[in-house]
Amino acid sequence: MNNTTRTQKACGGFDVEITESTDLGLAMLIAEFADGHYSPVAVVTNIREAREVARSDFRDRKRRLEQGGEGMSPHVYIVWARALDGEQRIACEIRGHLT
């Protein structure tokens, strides 16, 4: 499965197009699971950093599961960032095989 990303354009509530290196300030990377649960993973400053942290988190979760631990792997990682109106909005979705 390919790693895919969807980013928000300026019309998504942000004043600039969100690219791999756009400074997001203090954005949150959240792991979302197929059953609807979610888990905060890290504070990130851009999409590139979010990808790296998501890959590492995914590998760690997978390793723990393979060693008999409990839990599940996220089906998507979401980057939430503060938009122009001050609300938290989705800046990026990171999907796919992250190992």
Secondary structure as UniProt FT lines:
FT   STRAND          4..7
FT   HELIX           10..12
FT   TURN            20..21
FT   STRAND          27..32
FT   TURN            34..35
FT   STRAND          38..44
FT   HELIX           47..66
FT   TURN            67..68
FT   STRAND          76..82
FT   TURN            84..85
FT   STRAND          88..95
//
